[in-house]
Amino acid sequence: MFLNTYHHNLDEKGRLTIPARYRELISEGAYITLGFDHNLMVLTTSYFNEIAERSAKLSLTDPTSRQLMRLIFSNAERVEIDKAGRILIPQSLREAVQLETEAVLVGVLNYFEIWSPSLWNHQSESMTNAEANEQRFSALTL
């Protein structure tokens, strides 16, 4: 599982050091794509393939399905961990989510997210609002 939150710097080429715990989970490679909240998602190959299989079952005539598939797959790129434990984040994805020199890596069970620090701070503040959380999560059964 991808857990916890880490802060790392990007180098001048857009490479990001991946925490050792995450490296083990993506040692066979991974896919990076745009997330749903102005962030990036890094998915294991097996999880990405599962999403692809489920997406292939969606109706091509449904505009919402097409939009979802475009969001995920038109921005997806396979990434490999280099010998220094880094992945290269494509410039187009860095620009799309305002990544410059710093990044926040956030574990989300089956995948991890990459955020710009300022956008993560805004998201984090939103998640700590107890009253909003009570309403937001009341319908979920954990």
C-alpha positions as CSV (number, residue, x, y, z in Angstrom):
1,M,0.0,0.0,0.0
2,F,1.0,3.6,-0.6
3,L,0.9,5.4,2.7
4,N,2.1,8.6,4.3
5,T,3.2,12.0,2.9
6,Y,6.7,13.0,1.7
7,H,8.3,16.2,0.6
8,H,11.0,16.0,-2.1
9,N,12.7,18.3,-4.6
10,L,12.7,18.0,-8.4
11,D,15.9,18.5,-10.2
12,E,16.4,20.8,-13.2
13,K,15.4,18.0,-15.6
14,G,12.1,17.2,-13.8
15,R,13.3,14.1,-12.0
16,L,11.7,13.3,-8.6
17,T,13.2,11.0,-6.0
18,I,10.7,8.4,-5.0
19,P,10.6,7.3,-1.3
20,A,12.2,3.8,-0.8
21,R,8.8,2.4,0.4
22,Y,7.2,3.4,-2.8
23,R,10.1,2.3,-5.0
24,E,9.5,-1.3,-3.9
25,L,5.9,-1.1,-5.1
26,I,6.7,0.3,-8.5
27,S,10.0,-1.5,-9.2
28,E,8.5,-3.0,-12.4
29,G,7.6,0.5,-13.6
30,A,4.5,2.6,-13.3
31,Y,2.3,5.0,-15.1
32,I,1.9,8.7,-14.3
33,T,-1.1,10.7,-15.4
34,L,-3.2,13.7,-14.5
35,G,-5.2,13.3,-11.3
36,F,-8.7,14.6,-10.6
37,D,-7.7,17.5,-8.3
38,H,-5.0,19.4,-10.1
39,N,-2.4,16.8,-9.2
40,L,-0.7,13.8,-10.7
41,M,-1.3,10.1,-10.0
42,V,1.3,7.4,-10.2
43,L,-0.2,4.0,-10.6
44,T,1.5,0.6,-10.5
45,T,1.4,-1.2,-13.8
46,S,-1.1,-3.8,-12.6
47,Y,-3.4,-1.1,-11.2
48,F,-3.2,0.9,-14.4
49,N,-4.0,-2.2,-16.4
50,E,-7.0,-2.9,-14.2
51,I,-8.2,0.6,-14.8
52,A,-7.7,0.2,-18.6
53,E,-9.7,-3.1,-18.6
54,R,-12.5,-1.5,-16.7
55,S,-12.4,1.6,-19.0
56,A,-12.6,-0.6,-22.0
57,K,-16.0,-1.8,-20.8
58,L,-17.4,1.7,-20.6
59,S,-19.7,2.9,-23.4
60,L,-18.0,4.8,-26.1
61,T,-21.3,6.6,-26.8
62,D,-21.4,8.1,-23.3
63,P,-19.8,11.5,-23.3
64,T,-18.8,11.3,-19.6
65,S,-17.0,8.0,-20.2
66,R,-15.1,9.4,-23.1
67,Q,-14.0,12.4,-21.0
68,L,-12.8,10.2,-18.3
69,M,-10.8,8.0,-20.7
70,R,-9.3,11.1,-22.3
71,L,-8.3,12.5,-19.0
72,I,-6.6,9.4,-17.8
73,F,-5.1,7.9,-21.0
74,S,-4.2,11.0,-23.1
75,N,-2.0,12.2,-20.3
76,A,-0.5,8.9,-19.3
77,E,3.1,8.1,-19.6
78,R,5.1,5.0,-18.5
79,V,7.8,5.8,-16.0
80,E,10.8,3.8,-14.8
81,I,12.8,4.3,-11.7
82,D,16.5,5.1,-12.5
83,K,19.5,3.9,-10.5
84,A,19.2,6.9,-8.2
85,G,15.6,6.1,-7.3
86,R,14.0,8.8,-9.4
87,I,11.3,9.1,-12.0
88,L,11.2,11.7,-14.8
89,I,8.0,13.7,-14.8
90,P,7.2,14.9,-18.3
91,Q,7.3,18.7,-18.6
92,S,3.7,18.8,-19.9
93,L,2.5,17.1,-16.7
94,R,4.7,19.3,-14.5
95,E,3.3,22.4,-16.1
96,A,-0.3,21.2,-15.8
97,V,-0.1,20.9,-12.0
98,Q,2.3,23.8,-11.3
99,L,5.2,21.6,-10.3
100,E,8.4,23.6,-10.2
101,T,11.2,22.7,-7.7
102,E,9.3,21.0,-4.9
103,A,6.7,18.2,-4.7
104,V,4.6,16.5,-2.1
105,L,4.0,12.8,-2.6
106,V,0.8,11.5,-1.0
107,G,0.1,7.8,-0.5
108,V,-3.5,6.9,-1.4
109,L,-3.7,3.1,-0.9
110,N,-3.4,1.7,-4.5
111,Y,-1.4,4.6,-5.9
112,F,0.3,7.8,-4.9
113,E,-0.3,11.4,-5.9
114,I,2.2,14.2,-6.6
115,W,1.2,17.7,-5.7
116,S,2.7,21.2,-5.8
117,P,3.2,22.3,-2.2
118,S,0.8,25.2,-2.5
119,L,-2.0,23.1,-4.0
120,W,-1.4,20.4,-1.4
121,N,-1.5,22.9,1.5
122,H,-4.9,24.0,0.2
123,Q,-6.1,20.4,-0.1
124,S,-4.7,19.5,3.3
125,E,-6.6,22.4,4.9
126,S,-9.8,21.3,3.3
127,M,-9.3,17.8,4.7
128,T,-8.9,19.0,8.3
129,N,-12.3,20.7,8.5
130,A,-14.1,18.4,10.9
131,E,-17.6,19.8,10.1
132,A,-17.1,19.5,6.4
133,N,-15.7,16.0,6.8
134,E,-18.8,14.9,8.8
135,Q,-21.0,15.9,5.9
136,R,-18.6,14.9,3.1
137,F,-18.0,11.3,4.4
138,S,-21.4,10.5,6.1
139,A,-22.6,8.5,3.1
140,L,-19.5,6.3,2.9
141,T,-19.5,3.1,4.8
142,L,-16.0,2.1,6.0
